[in-house]
C-alpha cells in the first residue's frame, strides 16, 4: 500500500487532494472497492524480521498493509493494457531489450538483461519501473528525451553516480532508490518538482546539501539506512512542504541544541519549522537531544518515536501512534512536548526508569493508550495509581517485565481513594478492554491490585500495605477483566494463588489462553469455584511450578456440568509434585489416576495433551524425595473423543496409560502417540483398546526400559485392518522389548518384527525405525509394501531382511547388525526408487564384509551404495599405503557416498603419521573422454609442482 501511494502521488492521481493524509484515505477507499469487486486480494508480508522495510505508519490502521492481484485478473489486465492507446508495458523475465516508443507506462523485470540501450525512447513515458537489475549499468544519456516522466523506480540498483541525464526530468515527482548502492546523489537536488523520495535500505552515508532545494518534497523515506551518519544542518528545515519523514533504524546522529558549528549535523529543532509535518518515524539516542520547544509534536497524527538506545528488533510497533522511552527522567515525562504526545499515544514502552522513578510513573493522562510495555524499571514498587488507571479505558495489551522491586501493579494514592474503593465495592471498571496481560520476571510481585484500609503512607505521600507478604489471591474481587483473552504469568516466585474466591461477576469469562511458567509457590491452577468461568479457554500451558499439586479441582461440582468444553491444548511440564490433573473425591488408594473424573462431559474438544517430567516427588512434608505409588494416566470415566495428539515424556512412575475399563470410543481420533522415558511402562496399547486407534498415524516410543510389547493383539479376534492408517513407527532404546505385536500366534522357529500376516494392519506404513531394542526375539524383518524409510540399528538377533517387495523404498539404513546374513543383498534389484542406502558395521555371518555389490545387484539411483564402517575402511587403506608391494589404490563408489571425505581423512592421517617424505592431495574429475589425455598431462604437472616444487619436464637452474 505504501508503494502504491508513492506511485499514485507521482502520477497525480490525487492532485485535487491537499494533503498526504487525504491521498492515503482515498487510496484505502479505492483498494477497498477493488477488493469488494474481487479485483484485488489481501496480500502477505513475506519479509523476515531483519529485512529492510518502508514505513508502515501510513497504513497501520488500514484493512491490510499489503494487497495482491490474482493471476487470472493480472493476465486479463495485461491483455487489456496491451490494447490501451496509452500503452501499458508489463513484462517479466525480459531477456533482451525491446522497443518502448509510444509506451506511457513501463514495468520490466530485467534479471536476464545484461545491457541497456544508449537512450530510453519514450516521448510519452510517465512511469518507468526497472526490477532485478543490480548488475546493469545505466548509460548517462539514458533518460534524455523522456521529459514527461513522473515516476521512476530503480530499486536494488548499484550506482557510483546517478545518470547525468537524471536532472533532465523536470516533471519527476516520485523517485524510488530502495536497497540501492549509492554514491554521489547530488543530482537529486535539481529535481524541483519531486514530491516523493524513497531510499529505504540503501547504503547512503551522507545526504547532499543540494537536497535542501527540494522544496516540494512531501514524503521522505530513509528507513533502514543504517550507514547514514551525516545530514547537514538546515536541509530538513528547508523541506517546507514535507508531511512524512521516516528514519527508523537509520540516522541517529542528531546534534544537540545550541551547537553553532557550521559542519554539524541536523538538530531536531529544525522539525519545528515544518508546519505541514504530520507523520514522523525517528530515533533519538538521548532525551537531552529533544528540542526545548517541541512544537512539531502538536501537529503529529501518526508517529513512531524512539527516545533512547533500542536494538533494531525492539523498534517494531503495532499502532500508528507509538512512543518508546528508555532512560528518561521524571521531568522529561512531564515536559510539554512528551506530555502532549502521551495524551494521544496508543502504544507506549517504558524502559530503565529505575534511577528517576521511585513511585508510580508520573503520568496522568493516557486516555488513548492501547498497548503498554514496561521493562527493567527496578525502582518501581507500584506501576499505576488508581486515579491513573481509571483513564486506561482503551488499554488492550499490557506487558510488565523484569522489574525487581515491583510489588503491585495498581495502588491507591491515599485514604480518600481507599474509602472510595470500599464504597464502590466490586464495581471498579478499570481495564474494561484489556485482552492481553503478561507479567514476567517480577520477583517481589504479590498481587495485581489490593485495596485495603490496612495501608501505610510513605514519605512521598504514597500508600502501601503494611505487610504485603501475606497469603492473598493475586487478583482481587475489586477489579474485573471482562474481555481478557490471554494471561501469561512467568517467574513470579511469590505467587501462591491466582484467583480470588469471590471474583468480580464479569471477570475471566472470555479467557482463551492461560500460560503459567516458573511460579515456584503456586499450589493449584484452577479451583472448583471458578472452573465454570473458563468455558472459552482453548489452551493451558504450565511449566516448572515446583509445588503445584493439581491442575483442575472438580470437588463439589455437579456430575452433569461441562468442564472446559472448548479446551484444545493442555501442556503440563516439570511439575514434580503433581498428584492429580483432575482433583475430585473419587481417589483410588492403590493405582493413582492423573485423569480421574466422575463426569463424562470433561474435555470434549481437547486435541493435544502433553505431560512431561511430572509426578515424581512425594508432597508429604519431610518426604520430598520419597517414591510415590505407581500411576495410571487415564481413569475409567474420562472422555477424550477428539484427542489427536498425546505426548508423554519423563514420567518415571507411569505404569499404565489406559485404564482397563475405558470405553472404545474415547480415543478414536488419536493420530500421534509419543512416549519417551517412561521407565515403568510395560505395555503401550492394550488389546481391549486396540480397536480404538483406527486413526493412529504416528507412534514414537523412546527409552522406556520396562516396555515389553507395543501392540497387544491377545484375545482380539477381529478381521484385521485395526492399525491400517499408521504411517510412522519409531522404536528406540527399548532394552526389554520382545515383540512389536504380541499375540498367541508365535512361530517357535522364526519370529517376525512385522510378519506378512500383519500387512493388512500396517498397509500405510511409510517409515519404520527400530533402534537399540536388544531383546527382540525376531530374526527376520518382513515389512509392508508401501514402506519408504527403513532404519534398523543395534539389533543383535536380526538375521534376515525381506526387501524383495520394497518397490517404494527410498531410504534404507542398516547399522550394527552383527548376525545379518549376506544373502539379502541380491534382493535390492527390485528397489527401483532407492535413493539412500547405508550399511555400517554389519559383519555378515558368512565372513564377507559389505563393501562391494555382487554382480547381479543393480542400484537404480546414483546416491545409493553399500558402506562399511568408515573406521575399518580407513584402516585398510592405511595398511595398503604401508605395503611396499602396492603402488596403486583404487576407491570405487557411486556419487555422493563419501569417497572424497574418506580420502581426505586418509591424507590427514598419512601426514600426521609421516608415511611419506612428500605428499600431495587434490580433487580431480573429468566429464568427457576427449579431455582425459590432456587431463593426465595437467595432473602430472600439478603433482610434480606440489611434490618436487617445480613443473614436470622443466630444467632446474644449476645455481
N, C-alpha and C positions, 0 to 999 in steps of 0.2 A: 504494500500500500504506500509506503514511504517513497519507493521508486516511482510508482505511478503518479504520485503527487508532483514529484520533480519534473517528470515528463510533461504532465498537463500544464504546469506553470510555464514551462519553456515554450509550449505550443500556443499559449494564450487562450487556452480553453476556458479559463475562468477570469478573463480580462476585466469583466464587468464587476467582479467582486473586489472589495477594497483591501481585505486583509488575508493573511495566510490561513488564519483560523476559519474564515468563511470558505476559502477554497477547499480546505480539508473537509469541512462539513458537507460541501457539495459533492466531493468525491465519494464520501461514505454513503451518501444518499444514492448516487448513481450506481455504485457497486451493489448496494442492497437491491436495487431494481433489477440489475442484471442477474443476480443470484436467484431472485424470485422467478425470473424467466428461464432459469437453468442454463444461462449462457456463461456464467461463472460459477466456480465451486470454491468452497473453503480450502485453503492451502495449508501446508505444514512447514515449520521451520526445521530444515534438515542440517543446520549448522550445529557443531558441538559447542560446548560452553566457552572454549577458548578461541573460537573463530571470530574474526572481525565482523562487526555488525553496525549498520546505520542506526541512527537514533530511533527508538521506539516510542518516544514521548507522544508524538502527534496522534498515534493510533492505539494507545494503551486501552482506551475505553471503547474502541470500535468492536464490531461483531467479531472480527478476525483480523489479525495483522497481515495475513498472507492470503492471497487468492490465486487460483489457477484456472486454466481453461481445459475442458475435456478434449481429448484427442480428436473426437469427431467434430466438435464445434470449431476447434482450431483449423482443421483441414478445410471445412466449409468456409470459414472466414478467410483463409488464404486464397481459396479459389475465387471468392467474390472480390477480394482485394486486388488480385491479379488483373481483373477486368475493369477495375475502377479507373476513370480518366485521370485521377490524381496519382495513380501508380503507387501501390504498396509493394515493396520487395522484402520478403522474409524468407531467408534460406538458412539451412543447417548443413554442416559438413561440406562447406564450399571447398573445392579442390583447386579451382582456378578462378581468377577474377573475370567477371562478365560486365558487359556494358550497363551503365546506370543512367544513361542520358534519358531525361524525361521523368525519372522517378522523383517522388516527393517524400517518401518515407522508406528508409533502407535499414534493415536489421540483418546482419551477417554473422554467422559462426564460422570463423576462418582458421580453425585449428590445423587444417592441412594446406593452407595458403602460405607460401614462403616469400612472396614478393608482391608488393602493391604497385599499381600503375604510378607513373610520374605525377599525374594530376587526377583528381576526383572530378569527373564530368557530371555535373548536376545543377544546371541553372535554376531548377525549381525545387531543389532539395531543401527540406526544412528539418528533417530528423535523420540522424546517422548514428547507428549503433554497431560497434565492431567488438566481437567477443572472441575469447580464446586465441589471442594473437600476441602473446608476450614476446615472441622472438621476431615479430615483424618490425621492420624499420619503416617509419612513415617519412616519405620524401618531404623536403622542406617546402616544396611548392604544391603539396598535395591538396590543400584547401583553397587554392587560388581559383576563383571563379564560382564559388558556392556562397555567394553573398547573402542568400536568403536563409541560410542555415540557422535554426533556432535552438536545436537540441543536439548536443554532441556527447556521446558516451564512449570513452576509450579506456574503460576499466581493465585492470590487470595487464597493462602495457608497461614497457620499460623505456624510459626517456632519459637521455643525458641532458638534452634541452628540448623544449617543446618546439614543434614545427614552426618555422619563422612566419608562415602564412596564417598562423592562428590569429594574428592581430587583424587580418583582413576579413574577419567575420563580424561585421558591425551589428548584426541582428541577433547574435548568440545570446540566449537567455539562460540556458541550463548547460553546465559543463560538469561531467562526472569523470573523475580520475581515481576511482576507488581501487585500492590494493595495487597501486602503481609504484614503480621505482622512479622517483622524480629527482631531477637535478635542478637546474635553473628554471623557475617558472615565472620570472618577472614579466613575461609577455601577458600574463593574465590581467595585469593592471590596465591594459589597453582595451579590454572588453567592457566598454562603458555601459552597455545595456544588461550585463549579466545580473540575473536575479537569484540563481541557484548555483552554488559551488560545493561539490562533494568530493572529498579526498579521504574517505574512510579507509583506514588500514594502510595508507601509503607510508613510505619511509621518509617523508619530508622532514627536514631538521629545522628549517627556518622559513617563516613567511616573509616574502619580499616586501619591502616598504611600498612598492608600487600597488600593492593590494588596497592601500588606502584610497585609491582612485575609484574603487567600485562602490560608488555612492548609491547605486540602485540595487545592491545586493540585499536579498530578503532572507535567504537561508544559507547558512554556512555550517557544513557538517565535517568536523575534524575528528570524529570518534576513532579511537584505537590508533591514532598516530603517535605511537609510543616513543618515537625518536624526536618528536617536535619539542624543542627546548627554547626557541627564540621567537618571540612575537614583538617586533619593535614597538616602542611606545607610540600611541596616538593612531595606530592602524585601526583598532577596534572602534575607537570613538569616532572615526571618520565614516564608518559604515552607517550612515544616518537613518537608512530605511530598514536596517536589519531587524527581523522579527524572531528569528530562530537561530540560536547559537549552541552547537553541540560539540563538547570536547571531553567526553568520558574516556578514561584510560588514555589520556592524551596529555596535552600541555598542563603542567602544574607549577612552572617557574614564575609565578606571579611576583611582581615587585611590590615591596612594602610601600605604604603611603609616605609621601614626603621625600622620596628619593629623587633627586634632581638630575642625576647623571643622564646625559642625552642618549647614551647607548644602552640604557637599562631596558628591561622587559616591560610589557604592558602591566598595568595595575588594575585591580577590579573596579576602582572608582570610575574608570573610563566607561563602564557599562551604564553609569548614571546618565550619560549623555544620549543614550539610545532610547528615546521615548516610545518607539514602536516595539521594543523588545518584550515579547510575551512568553517565549519558550526558551529555557536555558538548561543545559546539561553540562555541569562543570565540576572540577575537583579543586579544592583549596587545601593545601597541606597544613595550614595552621590558621586558627581563628583570628590571630592578630592581623592577617592579611585582608580581612574583610574591611570594606570602607566604613568610616565612622557614620556616614550618612548613606544608609542602604536604600536609596530611593528607588533603584531598579527593582527591588523586591516587590514593591507595591503593585506593579502592573503585571506581574507574572501570573499566568493562568495554568501553565504547565512547567514543571521544573523537576530536576533530579540534581540536587546539590549535595556534595560530599565534602564535609569540613573535617580535616584530619587525614591521616595516612591510612588508607584502606587497600587491602590486597585486591588485585583485579577481579577475582571471583566474588568479592564482597561488594562489588559495585552494581550488582543486578538489582532490579526493583520491580514492584508489582503494580504500582499505581502511577498516575500522571502528576502527582504532587508528592514527591519524595524528598525527605530531608534526613541525612545521616550525619551525626555529630560524634566526634571522637576527641577525648581530652579537651572538652570545652568547660570553662569555668561558669560559676553561678551568674556572674554579671553578664556574661555573653548570652546566657539563656534568656535573660530579661531585657537585653538591649532591644532598641526599637525594631531593627530590620529582622532579626531572627524571631522576635516575638510576633511580628506581623505574619511571618511565614508559618509559624506554629499554629496560628489560628485557622489556617486553611490547609495545613498539611494533612495528607491522607495516610502516608507511610512514614514512620519515624523510627530511627535507630539511634540509640544512645550507648556509647562505649567508653569505658575507662573514665568515669566521673568520680573516682574514689577520693581524689585529693581535694575536691572542692564541695562535694555534696555529702553532708553527714546526716541529713534527714531526708524526708521525701523530696523528690525532684521539684524544684520551684516553678512548676508550670501550672497555670490556672485555666487556660482555655485551650481545649483540644476537641472542640465540638465536631470537627470533620474527620478525626483520626479513625482509620480503618485497620491499620496494621501497626503494631508496636513491638519493637525488638530491643531488649536491654541486656547488655553483657558486660562482664568484668567491672562492675561498679561495686567495688569491695567495701566502700564506706557506707553503703545504703543499708539501713536496718528495715526501712519500710519503703515501698515504691511510691504509693499514692496516698494522699489524704482522702478521706471520704468525700469532702467537698469537691475535689478534683475529679474523682471517679464518677460523680454524678453527671459530669459533662462528657463521659465516654459512651454516649448513647449509640454512636455509629461504629464502635470498635468491633471488628470481626475476628482478628487474629492477634494473639499476644504470646510472645516468647520471652522468657526470662532465663538467662544462663549465667553461670559462673559468677555469682555474687556471694562472696564468702560470709558476709555479715547479715545478709537478708534473713529476717525472722518472720516477716509477714508482708503480704502484698498490699493490703489496704488497711489503713489505721485511722483512728479518729483524731481530730485536732484538739479537742478539749471536752470538758464536761457537758457543754451545751449539746455537742453532736452526739454524745453517748446517750443523754436523756432523750434526744430526738429519735435515735435508733430504737431505744427501749419502747418509746411510744408507738413508733411505726410498726414494730414487730417484724413480721416476715414479709412485709410488702416492699422491701427495697428492690427497685428495678435499676440496678447499677450497670449491668452489662447485658442488656436485652438482646443484642445481635451477635454476641461472641460465639463464633463457630469453632475456633481452634485455640487451644491453650496448651502451651509447652513450658514446663518448669524443669530445669536441668542443672545439676551441679550446684545445689544450694544447701550447703552442709548445716546451716542453722535454721532453715525454714521449718516452721512447725505448723502453720496454718495459712490459709489464703486470706481469711478475714475472721476476726474475733472481736466483737464489740461488747465490752462489759464495764460495769462501774468499778471493777477492781483494777484501776489504772493508776499509774504514777505519772506526774508531769515532769518532763525533763527541763534542764536549764534553758533550752531553746523554746520552751513553751509547747513542746510536743508531748503527746501522751503515749505511754507504753504499758504493757501488762507488768505487774509487779513480779510475777513468776510465770513466764510463758512455757517453761519446761515442765508442763504437766500433761497428763493424758487427755487429749481433746481431739475431736474429729478435725480433719483438715478443712473440709468445707462446713461452714456453719449453716444454720437454718435460716439466716437472715438475708443472704444474697442468693438470688436464683440464677439459673443458667438454662433458660427455656429453649435456646437454639444451639447449645453446644453439641458439636458433631464429633470432634476428635479431641481426646485428652491424652497427653504424654507426660508422665511423671518419671524422671530419671535421676538417680543418685540423690535421693532425699533421705539421708540416714536417720532423721528424726521423725519421719512419717510412720505412725503406728496404725492409724485408722483413717480411711479416706472419707467416708460418708457419715454425716450426722444421722442419728436415729430418727429425727423428725425433719427431714429436708423440706425446703420450700416446695409447695404443691406443684410448681411448674418446672422444677429442675430435672435435667438429665433424660427427659423423655425422648429427645432426638439424638442422643449419643449413639454413634455408629462405630467408632474405633476407640479402644482403650489399650494403652501401652504403659506398662509399669516395669521399669528396669532399675536394678541396683538399689532397692529400698529395703535395707537390711533389717528394719524393725517392723515391717508390715506383717500383721498376723493373718488377715484374711482379705479376700479380694472383693467379693460381693455378698453382703449379708442377706438373710432371708427377707427382711422387711423392705428391701429395696429392689430385689431382683426382678419384680414385675414391671419396674420402670424401664428396664432395658430391652423392651420388645423390639427396638430398632437397631440393637447392637449387632454389627456384622463381623467384627474382628476383635479378638483379645490376644494380646501378646505379653507374657510375663517372663522376666528373665532375672535370675540371680537375686531372689528375695529369700534370704537365708533362713528366716524363721516362719515363713508362710506355711500354714498347716492345711488349708483347704481353699479352693477357688470359689465354689458356689455353696451357699448354705440354703438348704431346702427344708430345714426343720420347721414344722408347724404349718407348712403350706398344704392347701387342698390338693388332692391327687389329680383333679381334673384341670388344674391350671397349666397353661402352656408356659414353658420355660425357654427363654431366649429363642423364639421361633425363627428369627432372621439371622442368627449367628452362622457364619460361613467358615470362619477360620479361627482355630484355637491353638495357640502355641504356648507351651509351658516348658521352661528350660532352667536348669540349675536351681532347683527348689529342693534342697536336701531333706528338709523336714516335712515335705508334703505327705499327709496321711490320706486325704481324700480329695479328689477333684470335686465330687459332689458329697456334701456332708448332710446326712439325714439320720433318722432314728434306726434305720434298718442296717445294723452293723453285724458282721459275722466275726465271731471271736477267733475263728481259725484262719482261713484264707481271706485276706483283706482285698476288697474290690475298690479300685480307684474310682471307677464309674459304677455306682450302685444307686439306682433311683426307683422309687415306687411309682413313678409317673412315666407312661409311655409317650407322652407328648413333648418330651425334652429333646432339644437339639434336632429338630426335624429337618433343618436346612443346612446342617453342618457338612461342609465339603472337604475341609482339610483339618486334620488333627495331628499335631506334632508334640511329642512328650520326650524330653531329653534331660538326662542327668538329674533325675528326681527320685525322691522317696528312698534314700539310702541311710538316713540318720534317724535315731530314736529321739523323740521330742520330750522324753521324760527327763526332768531335771537330774543332773548327775550321771546321766547315761547317754550322753550325746552320741557317742560312737558305738553304742551297743547295737548289734544287728537286730533288725526288726523282722516280723513274720513275713512269709512269702506272700506275693501279691498276684492277683489276677486283675487284668485291666478292666474288662467289661463284665458287669454282673448280668444276671439273667433278665433283668427288666429294663435295660437300656435299649434305646432305639436310634439307629443312625441310617435311615433309609436312603439318604442322599450323600453319604460319605464317599469321597472319590480318592482321597489320599490319606494314608496312615503311616506315620513315621515314628518309630520307637528307637531311641538311642540312649545308651548308658543307663540302663535300668537293671542293676545287678540282682535285685530281688524279684524280678518278674518271672513267675513260674509258668503262668499261662496267660495267653492273650484273651481267649474267649471262654465264657462260662459254658459248661456242658449242656445247659438248658436253653441256650439262646435260640430264638426263632430264626428260620432260614432267611426271611425277607429283610432282616435288619441291616445287612451289609451287601445287598445285591448290586449296588452301583460302584463298589470299590474297584479302582483301576490301578492304583500304585500302592504297594506294600513294601516298606523299608524297615528292616530290623537290624540294628547294629549294637554290638557289645552288650547283649543281654545274657549274662553268663549262666543264669539258672533256667533259661527257657529250653524245654525238651522237645516240643513239637510246634511247628508253625501253623499249619492248617489241619485241624482235626477232621475226622471222617464225617461227623454229624453236621459239619458246616461246609463240606466241600462243594455242595451244590449252590451255596450262596454266592460263590465267587465267579459267576458266569461272565462278568465284565472285567475281570482282572487282566491287566495288560503288562504290568511290570512287577517283578519280585526281586528284591535286593536284600540279601542276608549276609552279614559280615561279623566275624569274630563273636560267635555265640558258642561258647565252649561246651555246653551240655547238649546241644541240639543233635538229635539222632536221625530225624527224618523231616522232610519238607512238607510233602503232601501225603496225608494218610487216607488210603482207599479202603482200609479194612472194614468189612461189614457193609460196604456200599455195593449194591447190585444194579446200578444204573447201566444205561446203554452206552455210556461214554460221552465224549464231547464236553466234559464238565469244564475244563480249563482251555477251551478252544480259542480264546482271544488273547492268551498270553503271548507277548512279543519279545519280552526281555526277561531272562532269568540269570541272575548273578549270585553265585555262592562262593564265599571266600573265608578262609581261616575258620573252618568248622571241623575241629580235630576229631570229634566223636560222630560226625555224620556218617551213617552207614548206608542209607538209602534216600534217594530223592523222592521216589514214590514207594510208599510202604503198602503192600497188600499181601494176601495169602499165597498168591501165585508166584513163588520164588523158585527159580531153576537152581538146583543144587550144584550143577556142573558149571554153569556160566550165568552170571548176573549182569544186568544192564543198568547204566545210568538212566537212559531213556530207551526202553525197548520198543521194537517196531509195533507191538500191540498197542502202544500208547500214542501212536502218531495222531490218532483221531482227537486226542485230548490236547495235543500241542501243535496242531496243524499250522497255526500262525506264528510259531516261534521263529524269531529272526536273529536273536542274539543269545548265545549260551556261554557263560563264563563260569568255570569251575576251577578254583584255585586253592591249593593247600587244604584239601579235605582228606587227610591222611588215612582215615579208617574206612573209606568207601570200599565195600566188598566187590564193587563192579570191576569186571575185567575187560568189558567192551563198551564202547560208545556207539550207539546207533541212533541217529538223530533225524528229526522231521525234514521233509524235502525242501521247505522254504527257508531253511537256515541261511543267514548271510554272514554272520560272525560267529566263529567258534574259538574259544580260548580255553586251553587245558594246561594247567601248570601244577607241578608238585603233587602228582597223583601216583604214589609208589606202586599201586596194584594194577594200574591200567596197562592192558596188553594190546588190545585191538581198537582201531577206529574205522568204522564203516563209512567211508566217504563216497562210495560209489553212486549214491543218489543225490549228492550235493550239487545239483545243477545251478543253484543260485548263490552258492558260497562265494563270498568276496574276500574275506579275511580269515586266515587260519593261523593260529599261534599255538605252538606246542613247545613246552619248556619243562625240563626236569621231569621227564617220564622215563625212569630207568629200565622198565620192563617192556617198553613199547617195541613191538615186532616190526621188522623191516618190510614185511610183505604188504603193508598198507600203501606203500608209496606208488605202486603200479596203478592204483585206483584214481589218481589225480588226472588221468587223461579225460575224465568226464567233467572236470571242473572248468567249464568254459569261461566263467565270469570271475575267476580267481584273480585278485589284484595284489594281495599281500600274503606271503607265506613265510612264516618264521618258525624254524625248528632249531631249538637251542638246548644243548646239554641233554640230548636224548640218546643214550647208549643202547644200540639195538642188541637184542638177545642173541642174534647170530654172529655178533662180533664186528659188524661193519659200522663205521661211523657214517653219519649223514652229512656228506659234503659234496656229493655228485648225484646226478639223476641217472637212473637206469635208462637203457636205450629206448625202451618203449614208452617212456613218460614224456608228454609234451605239455608245457605250460603255455596258455594262450594269452597271457598278459606279461609284458616285459618287466613289471615290477615284482613278479613272483619268483622266488628262488628258495633253494634249501640253504639253511645256515647252520653251521655247527657252532659250538661255543667259540666266541672270538678269542678268548684267552688261549684255548688249545690250538687254534689256528695260528696265532702269533707265535706260540712256542714251536710249532712245526716249522714255520718259515725261518725262525731264528736258528733252529738246528740245521736247516739246509744251508743257511749262509755260512755256518761254521765248517761245513763239509767241503774239503778241498776238491772233491771229485764232482761237485755240482757247480756248473758255470752259468746256468740259466734257470730261473724260477718263474713259472707262469701261474698267475692267479686268475682264474676264469669265473665269470658270473655275469648275469644279465644286469641291465642298467638299474641303478638305484638301490642295490643291495648292500652297499657299504664297502666296496673294494678300495676306493680312494682313502677312506678313513682308516681302513685296516692297514694299508701300506704306509700311511703317514705315521701310524703308531710303530710299525716295524722300523722305519727310518729313524725315528726318535730313539728307540731302544738301541739300535745299532750304533748310533752316535754316542749315546751315553756309555755303552759298553766298549767303545773304541775298537770295534771289529775291524775297521779299515783305516789306513792312513789318510785316504781321501775318500770323500763320499759326496755324491750329487743326487738330488731329488728333484723331479719335475713332472708335471702333468702333460701328457701328450695324447692327442686324439686326431684321427683322420676321418673325413666324411666321404671322400671319393677315392677310388682305386688309382686314378691318374696322378694323385698327389703323393702316393706312397714313396716313390723313389726320391722325389725332391724332399719329402719329409724326413726320410732317413738321413739324407745329407745334412739337413739343418740340425737334426738331432745329434749327429756326430760332432758338428761344430759346437753346439751348446754344451755337450758333455765334456769335450776337450777343454773348453774355456773354463768350465766350472772346476774340473779336476786338475788340469795342468796349468791353468792360469793364462793360456793363450789359445787362439783358434787352431783347429785341426789343419795340418798341412802348412802352417806358417813357419818360416825360418826364424830362429832366435838370434838376436844380435849378440856377437861374441862378448861384447862388453857387459 
